Amino acid sequence: MDVALGMKFSGLIAMNMGFLGRQDYTDQIELLKSAELPVKLPFKIDGDFALKLLSRDKISHSGEINLVLLKNIGNFFVQKNIDSKIIRNTISSFNRN
């Protein structure tokens, strides 16, 4: 469950930052659904708590939030120092879906 929701979250951030096209994001979600993986949260995520966790993640460094993002399906990269406003906005959107 965690991996599928993380993939959705990462895809949504990549789309919000202009790296991933809407169709690729939609295709990613459909692939997750076809594998019977969850694409909806069972609960709301607190933005401040999520930012703390992300800043401590193994890929982040010195308080900067780094994430693996998609350019398209099968093509990923590490985006360093992602603005917390982008993450907060994405969390808000994620909580609504």
C-alpha positions, 0 to 999 in steps of 0.5 A: 500500500505504501509504495503505491500511494508513494508512487501516486504522490510522487507522480502528482508532485512531478505533474504539479512541477511540470515534469510529468504530463497529465496523460502519463500521470493518468496512465500511472494511476490506471496501472496501479489500479490494474494491479489492484493497488490502492490509489486513495488514502484511508485517512488524511495526511497532516502537511506538517507531519508529512514534511517532517517525515520527508525531510528525514527520508533516506534520499533527503539531505540536510533538511532539504526534501529530495524525491524520485520523480517521473518524467514519463513512465519508466523514466525517473530522476531525483529532484533535489530541494523541493519547495515545501509549498509545492509539497503542501499543495500536493498534500492538500490535493492528495487528501481530496482524492 
